[in-house]
Amino acid sequence: MTAIALSPRVEVATSRRVSRALVRRLPAVSRSLLGLTFAFAGLNGFLNFMPQPTPGSLPKGAMDFFVALMQTGYMLQLIAGTQLLAGALLLVNRYVPLALALLAPVIVNIVAFHAFLLPAGAVIAAIVFVLELHLAITYRASYRAMLVARVPLEAR
């Protein structure tokens, strides 16, 4: 079998084509991963198909935080519903900027929880944060109207 030698110009053009194709698909991959993660977590909040941590398996601060959320009577369901809704929106590629805005405070809380209370899950929290950040940058044009310091009132 003989190897076909490509000229450097052809190799560079092929390399550029491959990297452009990868960059073009990266937002869809990020959106799908984030959507699956939060749809799964939201469903788990309602159906409890993943095992719950036992009282001795978490540090005291993490357990106290979880118990406080449970004792409100509504917060865990609200978080699960938000995760499920936003995850579904990401998966079906509808209202993606809204889904990212809904997930932003949830992700900040996940990162803070793992940074201060349970460092064991910090890697997954960082991955979720990077996916959110990548998608927020990708959809940054959608947030311009929200980030205007002063909005003039239009005449009615």
C-alpha positions in Angstrom: 0.0 0.0 0.0 1.4 3.4 -0.9 0.9 6.6 1.0 -0.4 9.6 -0.9 1.5 12.7 -0.1 -0.5 15.8 0.1 1.0 19.2 -0.6 1.2 21.5 2.5 -1.4 23.8 0.9 -3.9 20.9 0.6 -3.2 19.8 4.2 -3.8 23.4 5.6 -7.0 23.7 3.6 -8.3 20.4 4.9 -7.3 21.3 8.4 -9.2 24.6 8.2 -12.3 22.9 6.8 -12.3 20.4 9.7 -11.8 23.1 12.3 -14.5 25.2 10.8 -16.9 22.3 10.8 -16.0 21.6 14.5 -16.5 25.2 15.5 -19.8 25.3 13.7 -21.1 22.3 15.6 -19.7 23.2 19.0 -22.7 25.3 20.1 -25.1 22.5 19.3 -23.0 20.0 21.2 -22.7 22.4 24.2 -26.5 23.1 24.1 -27.3 19.3 23.9 -24.9 18.4 26.8 -26.3 21.2 29.0 -29.9 20.4 28.0 -29.4 16.7 28.8 -27.7 17.4 32.1 -30.5 19.7 33.4 -33.4 17.8 31.9 -32.0 14.7 33.7 -31.5 16.6 37.0 -35.0 18.2 36.7 -36.6 14.8 36.1 -34.7 13.4 39.1 -36.1 16.2 41.3 -39.6 14.9 40.6 -39.1 11.2 40.1 -36.2 10.5 42.4 -34.6 7.7 40.3 -31.1 8.5 41.5 -30.1 7.6 45.0 -30.3 10.4 47.6 -27.2 11.1 49.8 -27.4 9.5 53.2 -27.0 11.9 56.2 -23.4 10.7 57.0 -22.2 10.9 53.4 -22.2 14.7 53.1 -20.3 17.3 55.1 -22.4 19.1 57.8 -22.6 22.4 55.9 -23.8 20.6 52.7 -26.3 18.6 54.6 -27.6 21.7 56.4 -28.0 23.5 53.1 -29.9 20.6 51.6 -32.2 20.3 54.7 -32.9 24.0 54.6 -34.0 23.8 51.0 -36.2 20.8 51.8 -37.8 22.5 54.8 -39.0 25.4 52.7 -41.6 23.0 51.1 -41.2 24.5 47.7 -37.6 25.4 46.8 -36.5 21.9 45.6 -39.5 21.6 43.4 -39.0 25.1 42.0 -35.4 24.3 41.2 -36.2 21.0 39.6 -39.0 22.5 37.6 -36.7 25.3 36.4 -34.0 22.7 35.5 -36.5 20.5 33.6 -38.0 23.4 31.7 -34.7 25.0 30.7 -33.1 21.6 29.9 -36.1 20.8 27.6 -35.8 24.2 25.9 -32.2 23.7 25.2 -32.8 20.2 23.8 -35.5 21.3 21.4 -33.4 24.4 20.5 -36.2 26.9 21.3 -35.9 30.0 23.5 -32.2 29.1 24.1 -31.3 32.6 25.5 -34.2 32.4 27.9 -33.2 28.9 29.0 -29.6 30.1 29.6 -30.9 33.1 31.6 -33.1 30.8 33.8 -30.1 28.4 34.4 -27.6 31.1 35.2 -28.5 31.5 38.9 -28.9 27.8 39.3 -25.4 27.2 37.9 -23.9 30.0 40.0 -25.4 28.2 43.1 -24.0 24.9 41.9 -20.5 26.3 41.5 -20.7 28.0 44.9 -22.0 24.9 46.6 -19.1 22.8 45.3 -16.6 25.5 45.9 -17.5 26.1 49.5 -19.5 23.1 50.8 -18.7 20.0 48.8 -15.4 20.3 46.7 -15.8 16.7 45.5 -18.1 17.7 42.7 -16.2 20.8 41.6 -15.1 19.3 38.2 -18.6 18.6 37.0 -19.7 22.1 38.3 -16.8 23.6 36.3 -17.8 21.8 33.2 -21.4 22.9 33.5 -20.2 26.5 34.1 -18.0 26.4 31.0 -20.8 25.1 28.8 -23.1 27.8 30.1 -20.5 30.5 29.5 -19.7 29.2 26.0 -23.4 29.3 25.1 -23.9 32.8 26.7 -21.1 34.1 24.6 -22.5 32.4 21.5 -25.9 34.0 22.1 -24.6 37.3 23.4 -26.4 39.3 20.8 -29.7 38.2 22.4 -28.7 39.8 25.7 -27.8 43.2 24.3 -31.3 44.7 25.1 -31.1 43.4 28.7 -27.7 44.9 29.3 -28.5 48.5 28.3 -27.9 50.9 31.3 -30.6 53.3 30.4 -33.5 52.5 28.1 -35.5 55.5 26.8 -39.2 55.3 27.1 -40.9 55.2 23.8 -43.7 57.6 23.1 -47.1 55.9 23.2 
